[in-house]
Amino acid sequence: QTLVVLPGSDTKHKNQKQTHSPLDTLETRNITQQEMKGILCCTILAIHHATGFTIHHSYINGHNINIEMDQRTILHQMVELAEGVEFDTICREWRCKWSLEGDKSSLVACQMALESVAEDLCEVDGIKGVERVVCGDCLDFKVITSVAAEKFEDWKKIKFDPEEYFMEMLTAIDGVSQIETQTYTKMPVIATDFSDED
């Protein structure tokens, strides 16, 4: 059992000096592990809705507590592309090829261009993250912006701003070629399990 504080009657001892603390109207009681699981389930859903992260296990007083939840409950606002193929994240990719000439100066310029629009990308409604992919063999430079599926159309309506500005910067860099864009969905397949492995 775990002790929690809940709204209710005064908890002070009769002989205890009265104060005007906000805690004056709180009471404590023991709750069962099953009740705690319910609280954790609600908390997990709130965290996932706010951040996109899925929590598989929680801990109470150092004890691992498995929470049985259907995957469809955790993954909110899923879109089904085909049977068994669901997603809640859509990505916009900007990519190009850089060159080895000039001590990879074109790659350095691509990175500078990305840094110049990073703040604008952070302000995209529904943003889940921005990733950079660089391949030293294929000479790829890619920027992948992940957005919540339900917010992607809103970003599309403003032409994926600041995409146009970023494309113009890439075009002006000597040694950069094959400038392209692409839209696709992305979903995790294997998630890290935080449970103890005894």
Disulfide bonds with the S-S distance in Angstrom:
none
